[in-house]
Amino acid sequence: MGSGKLELGIIFVIHNGVGILGNSSLLCLYTFSLLTEHKLRPTDLILNQLVLANSVVLFSKGIPQTMVAFGSQYFLNDTTCKLIFYCLGIVLWICKLLCCLDTRTGFLRKERTWRICK
């Protein structure tokens, strides 16, 4: 294994570690808000679902890429590979849908604010 592959593997490990840490902290913050019965904003549920979708992407794409960067080959059989790509496609579709919903709710809030100001 060359030094270039080792450096790339370390970068992938850091990237996955920071992503998993960030997603888990946001998920814990949302759970804490639910348990303490704080008032939630309408976008909190959408952001929570984006965090979960991002976590699935990290686990289904980030970890296999990290293993390949460290030199592991043929660690997924055909069925597992197809399942990972299927889950990845669904999660990416859900992310796009949730981003559109988040944009729409923000637009509606601004529209209501303008009505109140008039």
Biopython code that builds the backbone (N, CA, C, O; Angstrom):
import numpy as np
from Bio.PDB.StructureBuilder import StructureBuilder

atoms = [
    (1, "MET", "N", (0.846, -1.168, 0.000)),
    (1, "MET", "CA", (0.000, 0.000, 0.000)),
    (1, "MET", "C", (0.889, 1.227, 0.000)),
    (1, "MET", "O", (1.719, 1.408, 0.891)),
    (2, "GLY", "N", (0.709, 2.070, -1.008)),
    (2, "GLY", "CA", (1.510, 3.279, -1.119)),
    (2, "GLY", "C", (1.071, 4.344, -0.135)),
    (2, "GLY", "O", (0.006, 4.262, 0.476)),
    (3, "SER", "N", (1.924, 5.344, -0.001)),
    (3, "SER", "CA", (1.614, 6.410, 0.956)),
    (3, "SER", "C", (0.414, 7.231, 0.495)),
    (3, "SER", "O", (-0.294, 7.800, 1.326)),
    (4, "GLY", "N", (0.173, 7.303, -0.812)),
    (4, "GLY", "CA", (-0.982, 8.041, -1.331)),
    (4, "GLY", "C", (-2.285, 7.401, -0.911)),
    (4, "GLY", "O", (-3.241, 8.094, -0.562)),
    (5, "LYS", "N", (-2.329, 6.048, -0.944)),
    (5, "LYS", "CA", (-3.537, 5.356, -0.514)),
    (5, "LYS", "C", (-3.740, 5.494, 0.985)),
    (5, "LYS", "O", (-4.872, 5.623, 1.453)),
    (6, "LEU", "N", (-2.653, 5.466, 1.735)),
    (6, "LEU", "CA", (-2.753, 5.611, 3.187)),
    (6, "LEU", "C", (-3.277, 6.999, 3.545)),
    (6, "LEU", "O", (-4.139, 7.132, 4.413)),
    (7, "GLU", "N", (-2.764, 8.023, 2.886)),
    (7, "GLU", "CA", (-3.238, 9.388, 3.152)),
    (7, "GLU", "C", (-4.711, 9.540, 2.792)),
    (7, "GLU", "O", (-5.473, 10.169, 3.527)),
    (8, "LEU", "N", (-5.109, 8.964, 1.661)),
    (8, "LEU", "CA", (-6.503, 9.025, 1.250)),
    (8, "LEU", "C", (-7.391, 8.284, 2.247)),
    (8, "LEU", "O", (-8.487, 8.745, 2.567)),
    (9, "GLY", "N", (-6.928, 7.156, 2.730)),
    (9, "GLY", "CA", (-7.683, 6.405, 3.732)),
    (9, "GLY", "C", (-7.843, 7.187, 5.021)),
    (9, "GLY", "O", (-8.915, 7.176, 5.625)),
    (10, "ILE", "N", (-6.792, 7.865, 5.447)),
    (10, "ILE", "CA", (-6.866, 8.666, 6.673)),
    (10, "ILE", "C", (-7.831, 9.830, 6.486)),
    (10, "ILE", "O", (-8.583, 10.171, 7.399)),
    (11, "ILE", "N", (-7.810, 10.439, 5.303)),
    (11, "ILE", "CA", (-8.749, 11.533, 5.019)),
    (11, "ILE", "C", (-10.187, 11.020, 5.074)),
    (11, "ILE", "O", (-11.058, 11.686, 5.633)),
    (12, "PHE", "N", (-10.443, 9.841, 4.498)),
    (12, "PHE", "CA", (-11.788, 9.260, 4.548)),
    (12, "PHE", "C", (-12.208, 8.943, 5.978)),
    (12, "PHE", "O", (-13.365, 9.155, 6.341)),
    (13, "VAL", "N", (-11.286, 8.438, 6.795)),
    (13, "VAL", "CA", (-11.615, 8.130, 8.193)),
    (13, "VAL", "C", (-11.966, 9.407, 8.946)),
    (13, "VAL", "O", (-12.933, 9.434, 9.706)),
    (14, "ILE", "N", (-11.188, 10.461, 8.740)),
    (14, "ILE", "CA", (-11.477, 11.743, 9.401)),
    (14, "ILE", "C", (-12.820, 12.291, 8.920)),
    (14, "ILE", "O", (-13.621, 12.773, 9.722)),
    (15, "HIS", "N", (-13.060, 12.218, 7.627)),
    (15, "HIS", "CA", (-14.313, 12.712, 7.058)),
    (15, "HIS", "C", (-15.506, 11.954, 7.633)),
    (15, "HIS", "O", (-16.497, 12.569, 8.030)),
    (16, "ASN", "N", (-15.421, 10.637, 7.680)),
    (16, "ASN", "CA", (-16.512, 9.841, 8.231)),
    (16, "ASN", "C", (-16.677, 10.092, 9.724)),
    (16, "ASN", "O", (-17.801, 10.168, 10.220)),
    (17, "GLY", "N", (-15.569, 10.221, 10.442)),
    (17, "GLY", "CA", (-15.641, 10.467, 11.882)),
    (17, "GLY", "C", (-16.302, 11.789, 12.205)),
    (17, "GLY", "O", (-17.155, 11.861, 13.090)),
    (18, "VAL", "N", (-15.917, 12.838, 11.494)),
    (18, "VAL", "CA", (-16.515, 14.156, 11.723)),
    (18, "VAL", "C", (-17.996, 14.137, 11.334)),
    (18, "VAL", "O", (-18.826, 14.725, 12.028)),
    (19, "GLY", "N", (-18.326, 13.469, 10.235)),
    (19, "GLY", "CA", (-19.723, 13.383, 9.802)),
    (19, "GLY", "C", (-20.588, 12.632, 10.792)),
    (19, "GLY", "O", (-21.685, 13.078, 11.125)),
    (20, "ILE", "N", (-20.101, 11.493, 11.265)),
    (20, "ILE", "CA", (-20.865, 10.710, 12.239)),
    (20, "ILE", "C", (-20.987, 11.475, 13.552)),
    (20, "ILE", "O", (-22.049, 11.459, 14.176)),
    (21, "LEU", "N", (-19.928, 12.137, 13.978)),
    (21, "LEU", "CA", (-19.970, 12.931, 15.208)),
    (21, "LEU", "C", (-20.963, 14.087, 15.087)),
    (21, "LEU", "O", (-21.739, 14.336, 16.009)),
    (22, "GLY", "N", (-20.941, 14.782, 13.969)),
    (22, "GLY", "CA", (-21.875, 15.889, 13.758)),
    (22, "GLY", "C", (-23.315, 15.423, 13.689)),
    (22, "GLY", "O", (-24.199, 16.036, 14.287)),
    (23, "ASN", "N", (-23.558, 14.339, 12.961)),
    (23, "ASN", "CA", (-24.920, 13.820, 12.860)),
    (23, "ASN", "C", (-25.436, 13.330, 14.205)),
    (23, "ASN", "O", (-26.590, 13.577, 14.556)),
    (24, "SER", "N", (-24.591, 12.640, 14.956)),
    (24, "SER", "CA", (-25.044, 12.137, 16.253)),
    (24, "SER", "C", (-25.285, 13.281, 17.238)),
    (24, "SER", "O", (-26.199, 13.199, 18.059)),
    (25, "SER", "N", (-24.483, 14.342, 17.169)),
    (25, "SER", "CA", (-24.721, 15.477, 18.068)),
    (25, "SER", "C", (-26.028, 16.187, 17.718)),
    (25, "SER", "O", (-26.765, 16.587, 18.619)),
    (26, "LEU", "N", (-26.332, 16.353, 16.426)),
    (26, "LEU", "CA", (-27.600, 16.968, 16.043)),
    (26, "LEU", "C", (-28.784, 16.083, 16.423)),
    (26, "LEU", "O", (-29.828, 16.584, 16.842)),
    (27, "LEU", "N", (-28.624, 14.778, 16.277)),
    (27, "LEU", "CA", (-29.691, 13.853, 16.657)),
    (27, "LEU", "C", (-29.916, 13.886, 18.168)),
    (27, "LEU", "O", (-31.059, 13.851, 18.626)),
    (28, "CYS", "N", (-28.827, 13.953, 18.948)),
    (28, "CYS", "CA", (-28.955, 14.055, 20.402)),
    (28, "CYS", "C", (-29.602, 15.373, 20.804)),
    (28, "CYS", "O", (-30.406, 15.401, 21.736)),
    (29, "LEU", "N", (-29.273, 16.452, 20.129)),
    (29, "LEU", "CA", (-29.880, 17.748, 20.418)),
    (29, "LEU", "C", (-31.378, 17.717, 20.154)),
    (29, "LEU", "O", (-32.159, 18.251, 20.942)),
    (30, "TYR", "N", (-31.784, 17.094, 19.049)),
    (30, "TYR", "CA", (-33.204, 16.975, 18.726)),
    (30, "TYR", "C", (-33.914, 16.100, 19.757)),
    (30, "TYR", "O", (-35.017, 16.429, 20.193)),
    (31, "THR", "N", (-33.293, 14.993, 20.148)),
    (31, "THR", "CA", (-33.885, 14.107, 21.147)),
    (31, "THR", "C", (-34.006, 14.819, 22.491)),
    (31, "THR", "O", (-35.014, 14.669, 23.181)),
    (32, "PHE", "N", (-32.991, 15.590, 22.866)),
    (32, "PHE", "CA", (-33.037, 16.351, 24.106)),
    (32, "PHE", "C", (-34.184, 17.362, 24.075)),
    (32, "PHE", "O", (-34.872, 17.554, 25.078)),
    (33, "SER", "N", (-34.387, 18.007, 22.926)),
    (33, "SER", "CA", (-35.488, 18.960, 22.793)),
    (33, "SER", "C", (-36.840, 18.264, 22.930)),
    (33, "SER", "O", (-37.772, 18.824, 23.507)),
    (34, "LEU", "N", (-36.947, 17.048, 22.402)),
    (34, "LEU", "CA", (-38.197, 16.299, 22.540)),
    (34, "LEU", "C", (-38.434, 15.884, 23.985)),
    (34, "LEU", "O", (-39.556, 15.985, 24.481)),
    (35, "LEU", "N", (-37.393, 15.420, 24.664)),
    (35, "LEU", "CA", (-37.550, 14.926, 26.031)),
    (35, "LEU", "C", (-37.838, 16.047, 27.024)),
    (35, "LEU", "O", (-38.565, 15.840, 27.995)),
    (36, "THR", "N", (-37.279, 17.229, 26.791)),
    (36, "THR", "CA", (-37.511, 18.348, 27.706)),
    (36, "THR", "C", (-38.737, 19.163, 27.317)),
    (36, "THR", "O", (-39.043, 20.168, 27.959)),
    (37, "GLU", "N", (-39.438, 18.737, 26.273)),
    (37, "GLU", "CA", (-40.686, 19.343, 25.807)),
    (37, "GLU", "C", (-40.528, 20.815, 25.439)),
    (37, "GLU", "O", (-41.419, 21.627, 25.690)),
    (38, "HIS", "N", (-39.395, 21.147, 24.847)),
    (38, "HIS", "CA", (-39.233, 22.490, 24.308)),
    (38, "HIS", "C", (-40.097, 22.619, 23.059)),
    (38, "HIS", "O", (-40.412, 21.630, 22.397)),
    (39, "LYS", "N", (-40.467, 23.840, 22.755)),
    (39, "LYS", "CA", (-41.269, 24.072, 21.562)),
    (39, "LYS", "C", (-40.383, 23.866, 20.334)),
    (39, "LYS", "O", (-39.326, 24.483, 20.208)),
    (40, "LEU", "N", (-40.824, 22.997, 19.438)),
    (40, "LEU", "CA", (-40.057, 22.707, 18.236)),
    (40, "LEU", "C", (-40.543, 23.566, 17.081)),
    (40, "LEU", "O", (-41.733, 23.858, 16.961)),
    (41, "ARG", "N", (-39.614, 23.962, 16.243)),
    (41, "ARG", "CA", (-39.967, 24.700, 15.037)),
    (41, "ARG", "C", (-40.413, 23.709, 13.968)),
    (41, "ARG", "O", (-40.087, 22.524, 14.054)),
    (42, "PRO", "N", (-41.146, 24.170, 12.972)),
    (42, "PRO", "CA", (-41.594, 23.242, 11.916)),
    (42, "PRO", "C", (-40.436, 22.616, 11.135)),
    (42, "PRO", "O", (-40.566, 21.510, 10.610)),
    (43, "THR", "N", (-39.316, 23.314, 11.061)),
    (43, "THR", "CA", (-38.197, 22.768, 10.291)),
    (43, "THR", "C", (-37.363, 21.753, 11.081)),
    (43, "THR", "O", (-36.506, 21.081, 10.507)),
    (44, "ASP", "N", (-37.607, 21.637, 12.391)),
    (44, "ASP", "CA", (-36.813, 20.711, 13.191)),
    (44, "ASP", "C", (-36.997, 19.263, 12.748)),
    (44, "ASP", "O", (-36.031, 18.501, 12.700)),
    (45, "LEU", "N", (-38.227, 18.882, 12.426)),
    (45, "LEU", "CA", (-38.478, 17.517, 11.980)),
    (45, "LEU", "C", (-37.797, 17.255, 10.638)),
    (45, "LEU", "O", (-37.237, 16.181, 10.417)),
    (46, "ILE", "N", (-37.849, 18.234, 9.752)),
    (46, "ILE", "CA", (-37.203, 18.078, 8.444)),
    (46, "ILE", "C", (-35.692, 17.946, 8.612)),
    (46, "ILE", "O", (-35.071, 17.095, 7.976)),
    (47, "LEU", "N", (-35.098, 18.779, 9.463)),
    (47, "LEU", "CA", (-33.655, 18.699, 9.690)),
    (47, "LEU", "C", (-33.269, 17.379, 10.348)),
    (47, "LEU", "O", (-32.214, 16.822, 10.046)),
    (48, "ASN", "N", (-34.115, 16.874, 11.245)),
    (48, "ASN", "CA", (-33.845, 15.587, 11.877)),
    (48, "ASN", "C", (-33.846, 14.469, 10.835)),
    (48, "ASN", "O", (-32.994, 13.581, 10.874)),
    (49, "GLN", "N", (-34.797, 14.509, 9.909)),
    (49, "GLN", "CA", (-34.839, 13.488, 8.865)),
    (49, "GLN", "C", (-33.650, 13.614, 7.922)),
    (49, "GLN", "O", (-33.150, 12.605, 7.423)),
    (50, "LEU", "N", (-33.190, 14.838, 7.669)),
    (50, "LEU", "CA", (-31.980, 15.022, 6.861)),
    (50, "LEU", "C", (-30.754, 14.452, 7.561)),
    (50, "LEU", "O", (-29.877, 13.875, 6.918)),
    (51, "VAL", "N", (-30.693, 14.616, 8.882)),
    (51, "VAL", "CA", (-29.585, 14.047, 9.652)),
    (51, "VAL", "C", (-29.595, 12.534, 9.541)),
    (51, "VAL", "O", (-28.546, 11.922, 9.340)),
    (52, "LEU", "N", (-30.762, 11.923, 9.668)),
    (52, "LEU", "CA", (-30.849, 10.464, 9.549)),
    (52, "LEU", "C", (-30.476, 9.998, 8.139)),
    (52, "LEU", "O", (-29.779, 8.996, 7.976)),
    (53, "ALA", "N", (-30.942, 10.726, 7.126)),
    (53, "ALA", "CA", (-30.602, 10.362, 5.749)),
    (53, "ALA", "C", (-29.102, 10.512, 5.507)),
    (53, "ALA", "O", (-28.498, 9.677, 4.833)),
    (54, "ASN", "N", (-28.500, 11.567, 6.049)),
    (54, "ASN", "CA", (-27.063, 11.771, 5.897)),
    (54, "ASN", "C", (-26.283, 10.670, 6.603)),
    (54, "ASN", "O", (-25.234, 10.245, 6.119)),
    (55, "SER", "N", (-26.782, 10.210, 7.729)),
    (55, "SER", "CA", (-26.122, 9.111, 8.438)),
    (55, "SER", "C", (-26.145, 7.833, 7.610)),
    (55, "SER", "O", (-25.159, 7.097, 7.567)),
    (56, "VAL", "N", (-27.267, 7.571, 6.957)),
    (56, "VAL", "CA", (-27.351, 6.381, 6.096)),
    (56, "VAL", "C", (-26.368, 6.499, 4.943)),
    (56, "VAL", "O", (-25.733, 5.513, 4.569)),
    (57, "VAL", "N", (-26.232, 7.699, 4.372)),
    (57, "VAL", "CA", (-25.263, 7.898, 3.288)),
    (57, "VAL", "C", (-23.848, 7.657, 3.793)),
    (57, "VAL", "O", (-23.047, 7.017, 3.111)),
    (58, "LEU", "N", (-23.534, 8.163, 4.984)),
    (58, "LEU", "CA", (-22.188, 7.950, 5.531)),
    (58, "LEU", "C", (-21.895, 6.470, 5.743)),
    (58, "LEU", "O", (-20.798, 5.997, 5.445)),
    (59, "PHE", "N", (-22.880, 5.746, 6.259)),
    (59, "PHE", "CA", (-22.643, 4.330, 6.520)),
    (59, "PHE", "C", (-22.648, 3.493, 5.248)),
    (59, "PHE", "O", (-21.903, 2.518, 5.149)),
    (60, "SER", "N", (-23.486, 3.862, 4.263)),
    (60, "SER", "CA", (-23.575, 3.029, 3.067)),
    (60, "SER", "C", (-22.536, 3.379, 2.010)),
    (60, "SER", "O", (-22.195, 2.531, 1.186)),
    (61, "LYS", "N", (-22.032, 4.593, 2.015)),
    (61, "LYS", "CA", (-21.052, 4.976, 1.005)),
    (61, "LYS", "C", (-19.691, 5.300, 1.598)),
    (61, "LYS", "O", (-18.661, 4.961, 1.015)),
    (62, "GLY", "N", (-19.679, 5.951, 2.749)),
    (62, "GLY", "CA", (-18.418, 6.386, 3.339)),
    (62, "GLY", "C", (-17.551, 5.244, 3.841)),
    (62, "GLY", "O", (-16.345, 5.217, 3.595)),
    (63, "ILE", "N", (-18.162, 4.305, 4.543)),
    (63, "ILE", "CA", (-17.382, 3.195, 5.097)),
    (63, "ILE", "C", (-16.821, 2.281, 4.000)),
    (63, "ILE", "O", (-15.647, 1.919, 4.069)),
    (64, "PRO", "N", (-17.621, 1.890, 2.984)),
    (64, "PRO", "CA", (-17.007, 1.097, 1.899)),
    (64, "PRO", "C", (-15.891, 1.838, 1.161)),
    (64, "PRO", "O", (-14.897, 1.223, 0.776)),
    (65, "GLN", "N", (-16.041, 3.161, 0.958)),
    (65, "GLN", "CA", (-14.972, 3.913, 0.300)),
    (65, "GLN", "C", (-13.715, 3.938, 1.158)),
    (65, "GLN", "O", (-12.601, 3.874, 0.638)),
    (66, "THR", "N", (-13.890, 4.029, 2.454)),
    (66, "THR", "CA", (-12.738, 4.014, 3.354)),
    (66, "THR", "C", (-12.033, 2.667, 3.302)),
    (66, "THR", "O", (-10.804, 2.606, 3.284)),
    (67, "MET", "N", (-12.810, 1.587, 3.278)),
    (67, "MET", "CA", (-12.200, 0.258, 3.204)),
    (67, "MET", "C", (-11.444, 0.061, 1.893)),
    (67, "MET", "O", (-10.375, -0.549, 1.875)),
    (68, "VAL", "N", (-11.995, 0.574, 0.803)),
    (68, "VAL", "CA", (-11.301, 0.476, -0.484)),
    (68, "VAL", "C", (-10.031, 1.309, -0.472)),
    (68, "VAL", "O", (-9.014, 0.900, -1.033)),
    (69, "ALA", "N", (-10.079, 2.476, 0.163)),
    (69, "ALA", "CA", (-8.896, 3.342, 0.221)),
    (69, "ALA", "C", (-7.765, 2.681, 1.002)),
    (69, "ALA", "O", (-6.593, 2.925, 0.715)),
    (70, "PHE", "N", (-8.101, 1.847, 1.983)),
    (70, "PHE", "CA", (-7.074, 1.131, 2.732)),
    (70, "PHE", "C", (-6.650, -0.171, 2.060)),
    (70, "PHE", "O", (-5.817, -0.896, 2.603)),
    (71, "GLY", "N", (-7.203, -0.481, 0.898)),
    (71, "GLY", "CA", (-6.737, -1.613, 0.129)),
    (71, "GLY", "C", (-7.594, -2.857, 0.196)),
    (71, "GLY", "O", (-7.229, -3.872, -0.398)),
    (72, "SER", "N", (-8.704, -2.826, 0.884)),
    (72, "SER", "CA", (-9.591, -3.983, 0.952)),
    (72, "SER", "C", (-10.391, -4.071, -0.342)),
    (72, "SER", "O", (-10.989, -3.088, -0.779)),
    (73, "GLN", "N", (-10.396, -5.237, -0.941)),
    (73, "GLN", "CA", (-11.121, -5.429, -2.194)),
    (73, "GLN", "C", (-12.064, -6.609, -2.056)),
    (73, "GLN", "O", (-11.799, -7.552, -1.311)),
    (74, "TYR", "N", (-13.187, -6.541, -2.797)),
    (74, "TYR", "CA", (-14.176, -7.611, -2.849)),
    (74, "TYR", "C", (-14.700, -7.989, -1.471)),
    (74, "TYR", "O", (-14.806, -9.171, -1.144)),
    (75, "PHE", "N", (-15.024, -6.990, -0.669)),
    (75, "PHE", "CA", (-15.563, -7.277, 0.655)),
    (75, "PHE", "C", (-17.089, -7.304, 0.651)),
    (75, "PHE", "O", (-17.700, -7.696, 1.645)),
    (76, "LEU", "N", (-17.713, -6.892, -0.456)),
    (76, "LEU", "CA", (-19.167, -6.956, -0.591)),
    (76, "LEU", "C", (-19.525, -7.964, -1.674)),
    (76, "LEU", "O", (-18.936, -7.969, -2.755)),
    (77, "ASN", "N", (-20.500, -8.820, -1.368)),
    (77, "ASN", "CA", (-20.968, -9.721, -2.424)),
    (77, "ASN", "C", (-21.983, -8.980, -3.295)),
    (77, "ASN", "O", (-22.270, -7.810, -3.045)),
    (78, "ASP", "N", (-22.515, -9.632, -4.292)),
    (78, "ASP", "CA", (-23.365, -8.993, -5.280)),
    (78, "ASP", "C", (-24.651, -8.444, -4.657)),
    (78, "ASP", "O", (-25.053, -7.318, -4.946)),
    (79, "THR", "N", (-25.284, -9.235, -3.811)),
    (79, "THR", "CA", (-26.546, -8.818, -3.195)),
    (79, "THR", "C", (-26.345, -7.618, -2.270)),
    (79, "THR", "O", (-27.141, -6.679, -2.288)),
    (80, "THR", "N", (-25.301, -7.646, -1.477)),
    (80, "THR", "CA", (-25.032, -6.539, -0.555)),
    (80, "THR", "C", (-24.719, -5.259, -1.324)),
    (80, "THR", "O", (-25.151, -4.175, -0.933)),
    (81, "CYS", "N", (-23.986, -5.383, -2.391)),
    (81, "CYS", "CA", (-23.642, -4.218, -3.204)),
    (81, "CYS", "C", (-24.905, -3.599, -3.807)),
    (81, "CYS", "O", (-25.070, -2.380, -3.790)),
    (82, "LYS", "N", (-25.792, -4.441, -4.339)),
    (82, "LYS", "CA", (-27.041, -3.936, -4.909)),
    (82, "LYS", "C", (-27.912, -3.299, -3.837)),
    (82, "LYS", "O", (-28.553, -2.279, -4.087)),
    (83, "LEU", "N", (-27.944, -3.888, -2.649)),
    (83, "LEU", "CA", (-28.739, -3.346, -1.557)),
    (83, "LEU", "C", (-28.217, -1.986, -1.118)),
    (83, "LEU", "O", (-29.004, -1.080, -0.843)),
    (84, "ILE", "N", (-26.904, -1.834, -1.048)),
    (84, "ILE", "CA", (-26.320, -0.551, -0.653)),
    (84, "ILE", "C", (-26.640, 0.527, -1.680)),
    (84, "ILE", "O", (-26.991, 1.647, -1.308)),
    (85, "PHE", "N", (-26.525, 0.207, -2.965)),
    (85, "PHE", "CA", (-26.835, 1.203, -3.982)),
    (85, "PHE", "C", (-28.325, 1.532, -4.019)),
    (85, "PHE", "O", (-28.698, 2.671, -4.303)),
    (86, "TYR", "N", (-29.180, 0.548, -3.735)),
    (86, "TYR", "CA", (-30.611, 0.791, -3.672)),
    (86, "TYR", "C", (-30.933, 1.738, -2.512)),
    (86, "TYR", "O", (-31.672, 2.707, -2.685)),
    (87, "CYS", "N", (-30.378, 1.455, -1.337)),
    (87, "CYS", "CA", (-30.599, 2.324, -0.168)),
    (87, "CYS", "C", (-30.043, 3.722, -0.421)),
    (87, "CYS", "O", (-30.662, 4.715, -0.037)),
    (88, "LEU", "N", (-28.901, 3.804, -1.052)),
    (88, "LEU", "CA", (-28.294, 5.097, -1.338)),
    (88, "LEU", "C", (-29.178, 5.920, -2.280)),
    (88, "LEU", "O", (-29.343, 7.124, -2.083)),
    (89, "GLY", "N", (-29.739, 5.279, -3.289)),
    (89, "GLY", "CA", (-30.638, 5.981, -4.210)),
    (89, "GLY", "C", (-31.884, 6.493, -3.513)),
    (89, "GLY", "O", (-32.315, 7.620, -3.758)),
    (90, "ILE", "N", (-32.465, 5.674, -2.647)),
    (90, "ILE", "CA", (-33.653, 6.100, -1.914)),
    (90, "ILE", "C", (-33.326, 7.252, -0.973)),
    (90, "ILE", "O", (-34.084, 8.217, -0.884)),
    (91, "VAL", "N", (-32.207, 7.155, -0.277)),
    (91, "VAL", "CA", (-31.827, 8.202, 0.676)),
    (91, "VAL", "C", (-31.544, 9.518, -0.044)),
    (91, "VAL", "O", (-31.929, 10.581, 0.443)),
    (92, "LEU", "N", (-30.887, 9.460, -1.180)),
    (92, "LEU", "CA", (-30.620, 10.693, -1.923)),
    (92, "LEU", "C", (-31.916, 11.321, -2.429)),
    (92, "LEU", "O", (-32.040, 12.545, -2.459)),
    (93, "TRP", "N", (-32.883, 10.489, -2.827)),
    (93, "TRP", "CA", (-34.184, 10.995, -3.251)),
    (93, "TRP", "C", (-34.895, 11.655, -2.068)),
    (93, "TRP", "O", (-35.495, 12.719, -2.225)),
    (94, "ILE", "N", (-34.834, 11.036, -0.890)),
    (94, "ILE", "CA", (-35.460, 11.605, 0.304)),
    (94, "ILE", "C", (-34.798, 12.928, 0.677)),
    (94, "ILE", "O", (-35.483, 13.871, 1.073)),
    (95, "CYS", "N", (-33.468, 13.007, 0.555)),
    (95, "CYS", "CA", (-32.768, 14.264, 0.856)),
    (95, "CYS", "C", (-33.236, 15.388, -0.058)),
    (95, "CYS", "O", (-33.461, 16.509, 0.398)),
    (96, "LYS", "N", (-33.382, 15.094, -1.335)),
    (96, "LYS", "CA", (-33.855, 16.118, -2.270)),
    (96, "LYS", "C", (-35.273, 16.550, -1.922)),
    (96, "LYS", "O", (-35.589, 17.739, -1.956)),
    (97, "LEU", "N", (-36.119, 15.595, -1.590)),
    (97, "LEU", "CA", (-37.494, 15.911, -1.239)),
    (97, "LEU", "C", (-37.554, 16.764, 0.023)),
    (97, "LEU", "O", (-38.305, 17.738, 0.081)),
    (98, "LEU", "N", (-36.766, 16.401, 1.033)),
    (98, "LEU", "CA", (-36.783, 17.151, 2.283)),
    (98, "LEU", "C", (-36.207, 18.554, 2.107)),
    (98, "LEU", "O", (-36.677, 19.499, 2.741)),
    (99, "CYS", "N", (-35.208, 18.695, 1.264)),
    (99, "CYS", "CA", (-34.676, 20.037, 0.990)),
    (99, "CYS", "C", (-35.732, 20.903, 0.309)),
    (99, "CYS", "O", (-35.843, 22.093, 0.603)),
    (100, "CYS", "N", (-36.503, 20.312, -0.597)),
    (100, "CYS", "CA", (-37.579, 21.067, -1.236)),
    (100, "CYS", "C", (-38.640, 21.455, -0.214)),
    (100, "CYS", "O", (-39.148, 22.576, -0.248)),
    (101, "LEU", "N", (-38.982, 20.540, 0.698)),
    (101, "LEU", "CA", (-39.958, 20.860, 1.735)),
    (101, "LEU", "C", (-39.446, 21.951, 2.659)),
    (101, "LEU", "O", (-40.202, 22.837, 3.056)),
    (102, "ASP", "N", (-38.170, 21.890, 3.003)),
    (102, "ASP", "CA", (-37.582, 22.892, 3.880)),
    (102, "ASP", "C", (-37.597, 24.263, 3.206)),
    (102, "ASP", "O", (-37.883, 25.270, 3.854)),
    (103, "THR", "N", (-37.296, 24.306, 1.935)),
    (103, "THR", "CA", (-37.332, 25.564, 1.199)),
    (103, "THR", "C", (-38.757, 26.091, 1.128)),
    (103, "THR", "O", (-38.987, 27.291, 1.271)),
    (104, "ARG", "N", (-39.704, 25.203, 0.908)),
    (104, "ARG", "CA", (-41.109, 25.606, 0.802)),
    (104, "ARG", "C", (-41.618, 26.151, 2.135)),
    (104, "ARG", "O", (-42.317, 27.165, 2.146)),
    (105, "THR", "N", (-41.292, 25.513, 3.253)),
    (105, "THR", "CA", (-41.760, 26.002, 4.552)),
    (105, "THR", "C", (-41.127, 27.350, 4.874)),
    (105, "THR", "O", (-41.779, 28.213, 5.462)),
    (106, "GLY", "N", (-39.872, 27.540, 4.498)),
    (106, "GLY", "CA", (-39.241, 28.839, 4.697)),
    (106, "GLY", "C", (-39.910, 29.915, 3.868)),
    (106, "GLY", "O", (-40.089, 31.043, 4.327)),
    (107, "PHE", "N", (-40.281, 29.562, 2.637)),
    (107, "PHE", "CA", (-40.957, 30.507, 1.764)),
    (107, "PHE", "C", (-42.322, 30.879, 2.334)),
    (107, "PHE", "O", (-42.714, 32.046, 2.298)),
    (108, "LEU", "N", (-43.052, 29.885, 2.863)),
    (108, "LEU", "CA", (-44.369, 30.156, 3.428)),
    (108, "LEU", "C", (-44.270, 31.037, 4.666)),
    (108, "LEU", "O", (-45.119, 31.903, 4.879)),
    (109, "ARG", "N", (-43.238, 30.824, 5.488)),
    (109, "ARG", "CA", (-43.055, 31.672, 6.673)),
    (109, "ARG", "C", (-42.819, 33.120, 6.273)),
    (109, "ARG", "O", (-43.391, 34.035, 6.865)),
    (110, "LYS", "N", (-41.974, 33.325, 5.266)),
    (110, "LYS", "CA", (-41.693, 34.688, 4.810)),
    (110, "LYS", "C", (-42.953, 35.326, 4.231)),
    (110, "LYS", "O", (-43.195, 36.519, 4.419)),
    (111, "GLU", "N", (-43.759, 34.522, 3.521)),
    (111, "GLU", "CA", (-44.985, 35.047, 2.932)),
    (111, "GLU", "C", (-45.957, 35.475, 4.031)),
    (111, "GLU", "O", (-46.590, 36.525, 3.916)),
    (112, "ARG", "N", (-46.085, 34.673, 5.098)),
    (112, "ARG", "CA", (-46.943, 35.038, 6.218)),
    (112, "ARG", "C", (-46.436, 36.311, 6.908)),
    (112, "ARG", "O", (-47.229, 37.159, 7.318)),
    (113, "THR", "N", (-45.118, 36.436, 7.033)),
    (113, "THR", "CA", (-44.542, 37.612, 7.667)),
    (113, "THR", "C", (-44.879, 38.863, 6.855)),
    (113, "THR", "O", (-45.207, 39.902, 7.427)),
    (114, "TRP", "N", (-44.800, 38.768, 5.530)),
    (114, "TRP", "CA", (-45.123, 39.922, 4.707)),
    (114, "TRP", "C", (-46.603, 40.293, 4.832)),
    (114, "TRP", "O", (-46.951, 41.474, 4.810)),
    (115, "ARG", "N", (-47.482, 39.277, 4.963)),
    (115, "ARG", "CA", (-48.908, 39.568, 5.142)),
    (115, "ARG", "C", (-49.166, 40.279, 6.447)),
    (115, "ARG", "O", (-49.988, 41.192, 6.513)),
    (116, "ILE", "N", (-48.463, 39.863, 7.492)),
    (116, "ILE", "CA", (-48.636, 40.486, 8.803)),
    (116, "ILE", "C", (-48.133, 41.925, 8.765)),
    (116, "ILE", "O", (-48.747, 42.820, 9.345)),
    (117, "CYS", "N", (-47.005, 42.144, 8.075)),
    (117, "CYS", "CA", (-46.425, 43.494, 8.026)),
    (117, "CYS", "C", (-47.311, 44.469, 7.252)),
    (117, "CYS", "O", (-47.319, 45.666, 7.541)),
    (118, "LYS", "N", (-48.057, 43.960, 6.269)),
    (118, "LYS", "CA", (-48.909, 44.847, 5.472)),
    (118, "LYS", "C", (-50.066, 45.229, 6.318)),
    (118, "LYS", "O", (-50.937, 45.977, 5.873)),
]
sb = StructureBuilder()
sb.init_structure("model")
sb.init_model(0)
sb.init_chain("A")
sb.init_seg("    ")
for serial, (resi, resn, name, xyz) in enumerate(atoms, 1):
    if name == "N":
        sb.init_residue(resn, " ", resi, " ")
    sb.init_atom(name, np.array(xyz, "f"), 0.0, 1.0, " ", f" {name:<3s}", serial, name[0])
structure = sb.get_structure()
